[in-house]
Amino acid sequence: MKSHGKLLLSRVHRSELVRLCNETLICAARDLAEFTKNGLNASFIVALAHKCEHYETLMDQQTTPIQTQKESSLVEEEIRQSLDRICELGRRIWSKHPSKYKDYVLAQKSTNSFGEPGAPRVA
C-alpha cells in the first residue's frame, strides 16, 4: 500500500499537491492526539505546513531563476515524502473507521482536470 500512495503523489500536479497537503494537514491536526500516540508529533505537522507555504510562495514567483527551481524541486520532494508518511500512518490508525480512513486515501482527495472526483492529474 505504501508504494501506491507514492505513485499517486508522484503523478499529482504541483498546484494539486499544495491543495492535497493543506487538506491532509487539516485532518492531521484534528487527529493530532492519535498521530502523537503513533510517533508523529505536532512539530512534524507544523514543519510540513511551513514547507507547503514556502513551496506555494516559490510557485507564485513569476521569474524562476535556476536556484529557485532547484529549491522548489527539493521542497516538493520533501512535501511528497512527508505527505506520504502522514497518509500511510493515518490509514493505519483509522483502518477500522471508514469515515476517517478516507481522509488519508490520496485517490479520494485527488481530482481530475474537470474538478470532479477521480484520478489525480498527471504533471
C-alpha positions as CSV (number, residue, x, y, z in Angstrom):
1,M,0.0,0.0,0.0
2,K,2.9,2.3,0.7
3,S,4.1,2.3,-2.9
4,H,0.5,3.0,-4.1
5,G,0.5,6.3,-2.2
6,K,3.9,7.3,-3.5
7,L,2.8,6.5,-7.1
8,L,-0.3,8.7,-6.7
9,L,1.7,11.5,-5.2
10,S,4.3,11.3,-8.0
11,R,1.5,11.9,-10.5
12,V,-0.1,14.9,-8.8
13,H,0.4,18.3,-10.4
14,R,2.2,20.9,-8.3
15,S,-0.9,23.1,-7.6
16,E,-2.8,19.9,-6.7
17,L,0.0,18.9,-4.3
18,V,-0.5,22.1,-2.3
19,R,-4.2,21.5,-2.1
20,L,-3.7,17.9,-1.0
21,C,-1.1,18.9,1.5
22,N,-3.4,21.6,3.1
23,E,-6.4,19.3,3.2
24,T,-4.3,16.5,4.8
25,L,-2.8,18.9,7.3
26,I,-6.2,19.9,8.5
27,C,-7.1,16.3,9.1
28,A,-3.8,15.5,10.7
29,A,-4.2,18.5,13.1
30,R,-7.7,17.3,14.0
31,D,-6.3,13.8,14.7
32,L,-3.1,15.0,16.4
33,A,-3.7,13.0,19.6
34,E,-3.8,9.7,17.6
35,F,-0.8,10.7,15.5
36,T,1.2,11.6,18.6
37,K,0.4,8.2,20.1
38,N,1.8,6.6,17.0
39,G,5.1,8.6,16.9
40,L,4.3,11.5,14.6
41,N,4.2,14.7,16.7
42,A,2.9,18.3,16.2
43,S,6.3,19.6,15.1
44,F,6.3,17.3,12.1
45,I,2.9,18.6,11.0
46,V,3.9,22.2,11.6
47,A,7.1,21.8,9.7
48,L,5.1,20.3,6.7
49,A,2.7,23.3,6.9
50,H,5.7,25.6,6.6
51,K,7.2,23.7,3.7
52,C,3.9,23.8,1.9
53,E,3.6,27.5,2.4
54,H,7.1,28.1,1.3
55,Y,6.5,25.9,-1.8
56,E,3.4,27.8,-2.7
57,T,5.4,31.1,-2.4
58,L,8.1,29.6,-4.8
59,M,5.4,28.6,-7.3
60,D,3.9,32.1,-7.2
61,Q,7.1,33.8,-8.2
62,Q,6.9,34.8,-11.8
63,T,10.6,34.7,-12.5
64,T,12.1,31.5,-11.5
65,P,15.9,31.5,-11.6
66,I,17.7,28.2,-11.7
67,Q,18.4,28.3,-8.0
68,T,14.7,28.8,-7.2
69,Q,13.8,25.9,-9.5
70,K,16.2,23.6,-7.7
71,E,14.9,24.8,-4.3
72,S,11.4,24.2,-5.5
73,S,12.2,20.7,-6.6
74,L,13.8,19.9,-3.2
75,V,10.8,21.3,-1.2
76,E,8.4,19.5,-3.5
77,E,10.1,16.2,-2.8
78,E,10.1,16.8,0.9
79,I,6.4,17.6,0.8
80,R,5.6,14.4,-1.2
81,Q,7.6,12.3,1.3
82,S,6.0,13.9,4.4
83,L,2.5,13.7,2.9
84,D,3.0,10.0,2.1
85,R,4.2,9.4,5.7
86,I,1.1,11.2,7.2
87,C,-1.3,9.4,4.9
88,E,0.3,5.9,5.5
89,L,0.1,6.4,9.3
90,G,-3.4,7.9,9.1
91,R,-4.7,4.9,7.1
92,R,-3.1,2.5,9.6
93,I,-4.6,4.4,12.6
94,W,-8.0,4.6,11.1
95,S,-8.2,1.3,9.3
96,K,-11.4,0.3,11.2
97,H,-13.0,3.8,11.0
98,P,-14.0,4.3,7.3
99,S,-15.1,7.9,7.7
100,K,-11.6,9.0,9.0
101,Y,-9.7,6.4,6.9
102,K,-10.8,8.1,3.7
103,D,-9.3,11.3,4.8
104,Y,-5.9,9.7,4.3
105,V,-6.6,8.0,1.0
106,L,-5.0,10.2,-1.7
107,A,-7.0,8.9,-4.6
108,Q,-10.2,10.1,-2.9
109,K,-8.8,13.6,-2.4
110,S,-7.5,13.9,-5.9
111,T,-9.5,15.5,-8.7
112,N,-9.2,15.3,-12.5
113,S,-8.8,18.3,-14.7
114,F,-12.5,19.0,-14.6
115,G,-12.6,19.3,-10.8
116,E,-14.6,16.1,-10.4
117,P,-13.5,13.3,-8.0
118,G,-11.4,10.8,-9.8
119,A,-7.8,10.0,-10.8
120,P,-5.1,12.5,-9.9
121,R,-4.0,14.9,-12.6
122,V,-0.8,14.0,-14.3
123,A,2.0,16.6,-14.0
